[in-house]
Amino acid sequence: MRTLFIISVLISIACKSALYGPEFPVSDLTPYDYVVIASIDTAIHHSTGHRGLKTFNATIVRSLKGELTTNSKIKGKATIEQPHAVCPIGLQQHQEYLLLLSKESDSVSLSRFSFPVKKGYVYYDDYIRQLEYKLIQKKN
């Protein structure tokens, strides 16, 4: 039991901190079908291990990229991927997030490498402005 505790502590220390700087950590938005601000309706997380989020349901508050419209409901899942020192995703119900999503057949997927950001984070509004600017520049 003690060994498991030590391992879990080491894993939590090894993963990249969720503290992002003034520049949004994703510079290339082309791999993502949608860039949205969404309110999380439900979120189901793994109860053990280092995988974090399993599935989520959300309501679109605002769409920056893609054809998702305001107030549309989406179903999503976390992409299964190796951690590579990036912490697993955790979404809180009834909270708003900036999300970069990929289209699946009947849902969307969220990668831990897309760095979801919760509303209220110190650079949240700056990130939205940066992403809007990038998307406008790409159109021109």
Secondary structure, DSSP 8 states (H G I E B T S, - for coil): -HHHHHHHHHHHHHSB-S---SS-S----TT-SEEEEEEEEEEEE-SSSS--EEEEEEEEEEEEESS--TT-EEEEEE-----TTB------TT-EEEEEEEE-SSSEEE-GGG--EETTSTTHHHHHHHHHHHHHHHH-
